[in-house]
Amino acid sequence: MFACQRDSYARTSKSVVKSCKDVKFEGAEAFELVLDDTVLFPEGGGQPDDRGTIGGVAVKRVIRRGADAVHITGEKLEEGAEVDVVVDWQRRFDNMQQHSGQHLITALAVNKWNYKTTSWNLGESKSFLELDCKSLPADQIEELERMVNDAILECRPMTPRLVEAGSDELNEIRTRGLPADHIGPVRVVEIQGIDSNMCCGTHVSNLSHLQAIKLLHTDTKRGHTLLYYVAGQRALNLLNRCIDTERQLTRLLSVGPEDHPQCVDRLLKSQKITAKTLRTQLLEIAQLLVARHLAEQPPKPLLSVHREDGDMSFMNALASGLDGLNVVLFVTCGPEKGPGPFLVAGPADKISSHGAAIAKLLDGKGGGRGTRYQGKANSFANRAEAEALLQ
């Protein structure tokens, strides 16, 4: 075992550089360092690798290769040199809390309902484990969360130990199998009275160090359930973000937190009514623009319209009003400088010869056939030139 596995709380150690090789890493010159021991955990067991420094040099990655932990750095260190190895403790302890939390959730879910964990992911802001059940009802989520936090309050020890590979004892321990290049005894992590699981990762020494676990929500994937959660400091961070959001909503809505849902519901209903009214008014405006254009005798050969609050329904209403007439329509919607949708409509020969050129002038893309060509413009800076082309 590495020093980080013997004592997950060790933040520094003195080590000797056994080898230092030139390599390419992410397209740049780098070095692979192997030490005689390390407090930096190499990626494994679903847990990300540590960050830190070796002799003051930043470590970019730590990879397990057989019995060695290979450290990737941007600077060379002399073979045989004694170096101080320092772990990024904030990242390490976060990984410990999330990983140990996964062990606890997994053990209680399988003990209570026989829902086995088939995989897990330690994400940047929240993690998930995949359970071999089609769904996890709300009452089971609530019960599982209570069981998990009750176990934390019981302050149960969480202890790593070694078991000989191939032993009868190992057959009784929860496991998903050993890596093909594994060498030597097997490391097992035990939660007193709850679980024994083969694992190479770094873990808290007592469930009380998890502080709390919050189960967030579920998704489904290939007939399995993804259960998302946060543990420890992440739970506090989430609570702080929720409180900050609550304060902002209180200020914006001018009502207390208990009235936020009703207030937002009223606003959404009002927004729907306003949007419906706006759509109706835009269609009426389109009809008026067409009528005014056709009132001129003879009608001008081009109707050019730009409207910031317009949409595809508005553009299509204009085009429909001019269908079959010898008039070219050029309409754009959105901010004055773009981006936004555009539509060119009119006689088929005019559209086929000018549609692509209009899209190019508007720094956009589009397509169409027959009497219409539409697309998305990135800029309306050349709108006047596009209009002139259609004259």
Residue, then its C-alpha position, 0 to 999 in steps of 0.5 A: m500500500f502507498a502512504c496515502q492508503r495506509d493513512s488517508y489523513a497524511r498530508t505530507s511525506k518525505s520520499v526518494v525519487k526512484s526514476c524520472k523519465d521524459v514524456k509527452f503529456e497533453g501535447a507538452e513536455a513532461f516527466e514521469l516520476v516514481l517515488d519510493d512511497t507517496v501520499l498522493f493517491p493515483e486514480g482508481g476505484g472510481q476516485p480521481d487522483d490527487r493533486g499536490t507538489i513534489g519538491g515544490v513542483a506541481v503534480k499534474r496527474v497521478i496514475r497507477r501502473g502495476a505496483d507503482a504510482v506514476h506522478i506527472t510533473g512539468e519539471k525534472l527531479e533528480e533520481g535519488a533526491e529526497v523530496d517533500v511530497v505535499v497533497d492538496w488537502q482540500r481536494r483530497f478530503d472532498n474526494m474522501q467524503q464523496h467516496s466514503g459516502q458512496h460506500l455507505i449509501t451503497a451498503l445500506a441500499v443493498n442491505k435494505w432492498n438488495y439494490k446493488t451498485t453497478s457503477w459510480n461517478l465522483g463529479e465536480s459538484k455532485s456525484f451519483l451511483e448507479l443502482d440496479c433497480k428501475s426506479l427509486p420511489a420518493d419514500q425509499i429515497e427519504e428512508l435511505e437518506r435517514m438511514v445514511n445520516d443516522a449511521i453518520l450520527e452513530c460515529r462508526p469507524m471506517t477502517p482499511r485492512l489487507v486480505e490475502a488474494g484468493s482467501d475464503e474471507l475475500n469471497e465473503i466481501r463485496t467486490r466488483g473484481l480486481p484489476a488485471d495488473h493487481i499485485g499482492p494482498v487485497r485492500v478492504v475497507e470496512i464500515q463497522g457493523i455495516d459493510s466490508n468492501m474491496c477498495c483502493g481509495t482514500h476514506v474517512s476514518n469515522l463516518s462522523h467525518l462525513q458530516a452529512i449526506k443529502l440525496l438530491h434526485t434520480d435519473t434513469k439509464r438503461g433500466h437502472t437508477l442514477l442516484y445523485y448525492v452530495a456529502g460533507q462540505r459539498a452539502l454545506n456548499l449546496l446549502n449556502r448556494c440555496i440560501d443565497t438564491e433564496r435571498q436574491l429571490t426575496r429581493l427580486l420578488s419582494v415577498g418572503p421565502e414561504d411565498h416564492p412558489q406562489c409568486v413565481d406561479r403568478l408571474l409565469k401565468s401572467q407571462k403566458i398571457t402576455a406572450k399570447t397577447l404579443r403573438t396576436q398583436l404581432l400577427e395583426i401587425a403583419q397583416l397591417l404591414v401587408a395591407r399598407h404595402l399592397a394599398e400603394q398602386p402599384p405595390k413596390p417590388l420589395l417589402s423590407v421589415h425588421r422587428e426586434d420582437g418578431d419571430m418565425s410566426f410573424m415572418n411567416a404571416l408576412a410571407s403568407g400575406l404576399d403569397g402569389l404576388n410579384v413582391v419580394l419580402f425581406v424580413t429580419c428579427g432580433p437585436e438591431k445588430g443581430p443575431g436573429p432569424f431572416l426570411v426571404a420570400g417571393p418569386a421562385d426565380k428571385i429566391s433561388s438566385h439570391g437566397a444564398a447570397i443574402a445568407k452570406l451577407l448576413d454572415g449566416k446560414g439558411g436554406g429553402r426551395g420554391t418561394r421561400y429561403q430562411g435561416k439564422a443570421n449572425s450579424f445584420a451589419n450588411r442588412a442594407e446591402a442585402e436589401a439593395l441586392l433584392q431591389 
